[in-house]
Each structure stands twice: as structure tokens, then as C-alpha cells.
Amino acid sequence: MKNITFHINNEAYVLDIGEDKDDKLENGLKKFLKTDKNLETSELLLAYLRKTQELVKLENEIEIQLNKLPKI
């Protein structure tokens, strides 16, 4: 079990992110959200939008690659 603490609107939130042996989940969260400063609600929304954009781009890239596969 691994915990990460976020400070949002001057309140601390400790989140259990489960097992994260390679720190991939933690690093993914920290990519858009700082853990060493207080975050405002608008920063959370912006992080959510950035992560969503990242996932949409990945989905599009996967779809392009799947469409290149021979049809059976």
C-alpha cells in the first residue's frame, strides 16, 4: 500500500493508491498535480483536462495502429 498526500484548498487529503512498485501511478499523478504545495480547485480541473487530452491522444494513436492491421 502506498499513500500520497495532496493539499487542496488548504486541506490535506491522503490517498491510498495501492501497490505502485515502479512509481508509475505516483509519477503519473505528479505529472499534473504538485504534492508539495496547496492546490486550488481550478488546478485540479486543469490537471483532469490535461490527463484527458493525453488519454484521447493515446486512444487515437491506438486506433490508427489497429486500422493498419490486416483485416481478417
DODRENLO-924663 format. One line per field, with one value per residue: x, z, y of N, C-alpha, C in turn; residue in one letter. Coordinates in pm, 1 decimal. Layout:
<sites>
n.xx: c(X | ...) $
n.zz: c(Z | ...) $
n.yy: c(Y | ...) $
ca.xx: c(X | ...) $
ca.zz: c(Z | ...) $
ca.yy: c(Y | ...) $
c.xx: c(X | ...) $
c.zz: c(Z | ...) $
c.yy: c(Y | ...) $
rest: c(a | ...) $
</sites>
This chain:
<sites>
n.xx: c(84.9 | 48.0 | 69.7 | -30.1 | -12.0 | -217.1 | -259.4 | -534.3 | -720.6 | -635.0 | -660.2 | -556.7 | -535.8 | -508.6 | -431.0 | -476.5 | -304.2 | -267.6 | -68.8 | 232.4 | 478.7 | 673.2 | 647.7 | 488.5 | 216.5 | 218.5 | 405.1 | 266.0 | 45.5 | 176.6 | 269.6 | 85.7 | -18.6 | 90.8 | 253.1 | 373.8 | 272.5 | -8.1 | -308.2 | -548.0 | -898.5 | -937.6 | -691.6 | -700.8 | -905.3 | -785.5 | -569.5 | -712.2 | -827.7 | -596.7 | -491.8 | -700.6 | -683.8 | -437.7 | -500.0 | -696.7 | -543.7 | -370.6 | -559.5 | -643.0 | -403.0 | -371.9 | -598.6 | -535.6 | -314.2 | -436.1 | -608.4 | -428.6 | -365.2 | -389.5 | -700.0 | -915.5) $
n.zz: c(0.0 | -80.5 | -0.9 | -97.5 | -39.8 | -95.5 | -96.8 | -91.1 | -145.0 | 104.1 | 269.4 | 378.6 | 195.3 | 210.9 | 2.8 | -71.2 | -295.9 | -354.1 | -457.0 | -604.2 | -744.2 | -935.8 | -924.9 | -1117.7 | -1119.0 | -916.9 | -1025.5 | -1256.1 | -1147.5 | -1024.6 | -1242.1 | -1332.2 | -1100.4 | -818.3 | -519.9 | -323.2 | -260.6 | -192.3 | -363.3 | -578.6 | -658.7 | -930.8 | -1037.3 | -1007.3 | -1185.5 | -1424.1 | -1435.1 | -1461.5 | -1715.3 | -1875.3 | -1841.4 | -1953.0 | -2219.4 | -2284.3 | -2269.0 | -2469.9 | -2694.3 | -2687.8 | -2723.4 | -2985.4 | -3124.4 | -3082.1 | -3214.4 | -3478.3 | -3524.0 | -3494.9 | -3713.7 | -3916.7 | -3916.6 | -4083.5 | -4230.8 | -4123.7) $
n.yy: c(-116.5 | 222.6 | 562.3 | 891.2 | 1235.2 | 1508.2 | 1857.5 | 2041.7 | 2324.2 | 2419.4 | 2195.2 | 1875.0 | 1576.5 | 1240.1 | 985.2 | 647.2 | 471.0 | 211.7 | -72.8 | 23.1 | -42.0 | 38.8 | 309.4 | 426.5 | 506.2 | 701.1 | 885.9 | 951.3 | 1085.6 | 1299.3 | 1430.0 | 1615.1 | 1721.2 | 1889.9 | 1786.7 | 1918.4 | 2164.9 | 2382.8 | 2318.1 | 2462.6 | 2442.9 | 2497.8 | 2423.9 | 2149.8 | 2084.4 | 2166.0 | 1985.0 | 1746.7 | 1788.8 | 1802.9 | 1544.0 | 1398.1 | 1487.2 | 1375.9 | 1101.5 | 1078.5 | 1135.1 | 913.1 | 705.6 | 764.9 | 721.7 | 446.2 | 350.5 | 423.5 | 256.7 | 5.8 | 10.6 | -21.2 | -285.1 | -601.7 | -696.1 | -952.2) $
ca.xx: c(0.0 | 124.8 | -12.3 | 14.3 | -87.3 | -240.9 | -315.4 | -632.3 | -795.7 | -582.9 | -690.9 | -474.1 | -606.3 | -416.9 | -492.9 | -412.8 | -303.3 | -241.0 | 68.6 | 288.7 | 618.6 | 759.9 | 611.2 | 425.3 | 94.6 | 257.5 | 465.0 | 159.0 | -31.2 | 261.3 | 294.4 | -7.5 | -57.6 | 201.8 | 224.7 | 449.7 | 209.4 | -154.4 | -373.5 | -682.6 | -992.5 | -914.1 | -574.7 | -746.6 | -979.3 | -688.1 | -497.1 | -806.6 | -838.9 | -469.9 | -483.5 | -799.4 | -625.3 | -332.7 | -564.4 | -762.4 | -435.8 | -328.3 | -665.6 | -636.4 | -284.5 | -401.8 | -694.4 | -461.8 | -234.0 | -527.8 | -658.6 | -321.0 | -355.6 | -465.0 | -836.4 | -931.2) $
ca.zz: c(0.0 | -91.0 | 19.8 | -148.2 | 22.0 | -173.1 | -20.1 | -180.1 | -75.8 | 241.0 | 345.5 | 336.3 | 156.3 | 196.1 | -85.5 | -83.7 | -438.0 | -366.8 | -490.7 | -712.7 | -733.0 | -1024.5 | -907.4 | -1239.8 | -1084.9 | -843.1 | -1120.0 | -1343.5 | -1072.5 | -1000.3 | -1370.0 | -1344.7 | -968.1 | -724.2 | -385.0 | -227.9 | -241.9 | -188.9 | -494.4 | -584.6 | -736.7 | -1073.7 | -1075.5 | -1019.4 | -1311.5 | -1532.8 | -1437.9 | -1517.2 | -1858.8 | -1938.9 | -1843.3 | -2050.5 | -2351.7 | -2301.4 | -2294.2 | -2600.8 | -2793.5 | -2685.8 | -2786.7 | -3129.9 | -3176.2 | -3081.3 | -3322.6 | -3604.8 | -3536.8 | -3516.7 | -3850.6 | -4007.0 | -3913.8 | -4191.4 | -4198.8 | -4129.9) $
ca.yy: c(0.0 | 346.0 | 681.4 | 1021.0 | 1343.7 | 1630.1 | 1968.2 | 2103.2 | 2428.4 | 2424.8 | 2073.7 | 1762.7 | 1455.0 | 1128.0 | 887.0 | 516.7 | 436.9 | 68.7 | -108.4 | 104.5 | -83.2 | 116.4 | 451.2 | 478.1 | 578.9 | 822.0 | 980.5 | 998.2 | 1185.6 | 1416.6 | 1497.6 | 1726.9 | 1772.1 | 1903.5 | 1736.9 | 1999.6 | 2295.1 | 2383.0 | 2325.0 | 2519.3 | 2361.6 | 2521.4 | 2345.9 | 2011.1 | 2075.1 | 2174.7 | 1857.6 | 1648.7 | 1813.8 | 1765.4 | 1397.8 | 1353.1 | 1511.7 | 1275.3 | 972.1 | 1084.4 | 1123.1 | 773.0 | 626.0 | 790.6 | 653.1 | 302.6 | 326.1 | 431.6 | 134.8 | -106.7 | 18.4 | -62.2 | -430.4 | -665.9 | -738.2 | -1098.7) $
c.xx: c(89.7 | 28.9 | 53.7 | -73.7 | -95.4 | -300.7 | -403.3 | -717.9 | -764.5 | -626.9 | -604.8 | -561.6 | -502.2 | -489.2 | -410.1 | -419.6 | -267.7 | -94.9 | 113.6 | 439.5 | 713.8 | 731.8 | 543.4 | 299.1 | 127.9 | 315.9 | 361.3 | 73.0 | 48.7 | 294.5 | 207.7 | -47.1 | 62.9 | 160.2 | 292.6 | 392.4 | 58.3 | -208.8 | -511.2 | -769.3 | -967.9 | -792.5 | -609.5 | -819.7 | -883.2 | -608.7 | -584.6 | -817.4 | -710.8 | -455.4 | -582.2 | -746.8 | -518.6 | -393.4 | -634.3 | -657.8 | -387.7 | -431.5 | -662.7 | -517.2 | -306.8 | -497.2 | -626.3 | -381.9 | -322.2 | -581.8 | -554.9 | -306.5 | -434.7 | -602.3 | -846.4 | -1069.7) $
c.zz: c(0.0 | -77.4 | -43.0 | -82.5 | -72.7 | -79.3 | -115.6 | -99.6 | 74.5 | 330.1 | 289.7 | 307.7 | 132.7 | 116.5 | -87.9 | -230.5 | -460.7 | -396.7 | -612.0 | -713.9 | -816.1 | -1017.5 | -1031.2 | -1208.9 | -1012.9 | -937.7 | -1217.3 | -1276.7 | -1056.1 | -1128.1 | -1382.6 | -1211.6 | -875.7 | -587.3 | -279.1 | -208.4 | -239.8 | -331.1 | -479.5 | -672.8 | -886.2 | -1123.3 | -1089.9 | -1151.2 | -1429.6 | -1546.3 | -1498.6 | -1669.2 | -1932.3 | -1947.9 | -1944.1 | -2192.1 | -2383.3 | -2337.0 | -2429.3 | -2711.6 | -2802.2 | -2752.8 | -2938.3 | -3192.7 | -3182.3 | -3195.3 | -3458.2 | -3627.3 | -3561.7 | -3659.1 | -3954.4 | -4012.9 | -4029.4 | -4143.0 | -4214.9 | -4180.4) $
c.yy: c(123.2 | 463.3 | 803.3 | 1126.3 | 1461.9 | 1733.4 | 2048.1 | 2198.9 | 2428.8 | 2308.8 | 1961.3 | 1641.3 | 1346.4 | 1020.6 | 759.3 | 478.3 | 289.6 | 41.3 | -28.9 | 81.3 | 1.4 | 266.3 | 511.4 | 557.5 | 709.1 | 926.9 | 1035.0 | 1103.5 | 1313.9 | 1492.7 | 1622.9 | 1789.0 | 1775.5 | 1850.3 | 1823.1 | 2140.0 | 2279.5 | 2398.1 | 2387.6 | 2430.0 | 2377.2 | 2442.7 | 2198.1 | 1990.1 | 2078.5 | 2044.9 | 1748.3 | 1665.3 | 1773.5 | 1613.6 | 1339.9 | 1372.6 | 1407.4 | 1139.0 | 968.8 | 1069.4 | 978.1 | 683.0 | 642.5 | 718.5 | 501.7 | 268.1 | 329.8 | 304.5 | 12.6 | -107.1 | -22.4 | -215.0 | -490.1 | -711.7 | -890.0 | -1131.1) $
rest: c(m | k | n | i | t | f | h | i | n | n | e | a | y | v | l | d | i | g | e | d | k | d | d | k | l | e | n | g | l | k | k | f | l | k | t | d | k | n | l | e | t | s | e | l | l | l | a | y | l | r | k | t | q | e | l | v | k | l | e | n | e | i | e | i | q | l | n | k | l | p | k | i) $
</sites>
